[in-house]
Amino acid sequence: MPAGKRFHGAVAQVDRAHAYAARDAVTLVKQVAFAKFDESVDVAMNLGVDPRHADQIVRGTVVLPHGVGKTVRVLAIAQGEKAKEAEAAGADFVGPEYVAKIKEGWLDCDVVVATPDMMGQVGQLGRILGPRGLMPNPKSGTVTMDVARAVKEIKAGKIEFRVDKTGNIHGPIGKVSFSAEQLSENLTTFIEAVVRAKPAAAKGMYLRSATVSSTMGPGVPVDIAGYR
């Protein structure tokens, strides 16, 4: 059956006018997923903020209870004892020498963690790491002296979220192969983290809508009444 027909068949099973409870929403996402690979499951949220104003930027981190179903490669730019701590915590790549490697084109990692004393060197990588969302930042917990904790949290499923210029936030909450319970708990944890990150300057309705979907599947509206 052509992909187009499979997609339209999946769409037909979703009542777009109905907002589904979290558990029902992810159950339906699993039900209508049709790809031959283990699709990612993502949530998209529309917020009542104006990201053009610095005091309405929404960003933060959250540790999902069941991870996202993907192996995250962590680079820790640290030296001495801190490098040993990062390595013991499970960092895939460790050491200050990676600053030079990145300048030469190496980018085989998903998250970069750095100690504050290394930021003078890491700052030189802003044009390379920044556009890829890899630049370490104190607000996301990736610039820290407690590198061991940062590495462990990232490996356990910690992800960063940030509102885009249209007022939307996107984030992974697992894979289609996850159980409905695992996806539901991850979804609720993610939404609650975004709600807690509400800026004081945000006026009116903050959480406007949320939709979950698999990589290839249609969006399923989530009932957000209990999260506001």
Secondary structure, DSSP 4 states (H G I P E B T S, - for coil): --HHHHHHHHHTT--TTSPBPHHHHHHHHHHH---SS--EEEEEEEES--TTSGGG--EEEEE-TT--SSPPPEEEE--HHHHHHHHHHT-SEESTTHHHHHHTT----SEEEE-GGGHHHHGGGHHHHGGGT----GGGT-B-S-HHHHHHHHHHTEEEEE--TTSEEEEEEEETTS-HHHHHHHHHHHHHHHHHT--TT--S-SEEEEEEEESSSPPEEB--GGG-
